């Protein structure tokens, strides 16, 4: 889950789609994610290291 959160924070749409279960994917996922990320405020929060 942490990797998907990081991908969302860095707008890594391809990773988000790749790691979403195939049965749940939609043909317009890339467009929907791009729109969502475009409307999500970036707060500048840092992701702490787990090491």
Rosetta constraint file for C-alpha pairs under 8 A:
AtomPair CA 1 CA 5 HARMONIC 6.33 0.50
AtomPair CA 2 CA 6 HARMONIC 6.15 0.50
AtomPair CA 3 CA 7 HARMONIC 6.09 0.50
AtomPair CA 4 CA 8 HARMONIC 6.10 0.50
AtomPair CA 4 CA 15 HARMONIC 7.66 0.50
AtomPair CA 4 CA 16 HARMONIC 6.20 0.50
AtomPair CA 4 CA 19 HARMONIC 7.71 0.50
AtomPair CA 5 CA 9 HARMONIC 6.22 0.50
AtomPair CA 6 CA 10 HARMONIC 6.16 0.50
AtomPair CA 6 CA 47 HARMONIC 7.47 0.50
AtomPair CA 7 CA 11 HARMONIC 5.78 0.50
AtomPair CA 7 CA 12 HARMONIC 4.77 0.50
AtomPair CA 7 CA 13 HARMONIC 7.20 0.50
AtomPair CA 7 CA 15 HARMONIC 6.62 0.50
AtomPair CA 7 CA 16 HARMONIC 6.44 0.50
AtomPair CA 8 CA 12 HARMONIC 6.18 0.50
AtomPair CA 8 CA 13 HARMONIC 7.37 0.50
AtomPair CA 8 CA 16 HARMONIC 7.21 0.50
AtomPair CA 8 CA 37 HARMONIC 7.69 0.50
AtomPair CA 9 CA 42 HARMONIC 7.89 0.50
AtomPair CA 11 CA 34 HARMONIC 7.97 0.50
AtomPair CA 11 CA 37 HARMONIC 6.65 0.50
AtomPair CA 12 CA 16 HARMONIC 6.48 0.50
AtomPair CA 13 CA 17 HARMONIC 6.26 0.50
AtomPair CA 13 CA 30 HARMONIC 6.57 0.50
AtomPair CA 13 CA 33 HARMONIC 6.68 0.50
AtomPair CA 13 CA 34 HARMONIC 7.22 0.50
AtomPair CA 14 CA 18 HARMONIC 6.01 0.50
AtomPair CA 14 CA 30 HARMONIC 7.63 0.50
AtomPair CA 15 CA 19 HARMONIC 6.02 0.50
AtomPair CA 16 CA 20 HARMONIC 6.22 0.50
AtomPair CA 17 CA 25 HARMONIC 7.44 0.50
AtomPair CA 17 CA 29 HARMONIC 7.12 0.50
AtomPair CA 17 CA 30 HARMONIC 7.34 0.50
AtomPair CA 20 CA 24 HARMONIC 6.94 0.50
AtomPair CA 20 CA 25 HARMONIC 6.73 0.50
AtomPair CA 21 CA 25 HARMONIC 6.60 0.50
AtomPair CA 25 CA 29 HARMONIC 6.75 0.50
AtomPair CA 28 CA 32 HARMONIC 6.17 0.50
AtomPair CA 29 CA 33 HARMONIC 5.97 0.50
AtomPair CA 30 CA 34 HARMONIC 6.12 0.50
AtomPair CA 31 CA 35 HARMONIC 6.21 0.50
AtomPair CA 32 CA 36 HARMONIC 6.13 0.50
AtomPair CA 33 CA 37 HARMONIC 5.97 0.50
AtomPair CA 34 CA 38 HARMONIC 6.05 0.50
AtomPair CA 35 CA 39 HARMONIC 6.47 0.50
AtomPair CA 36 CA 40 HARMONIC 6.25 0.50
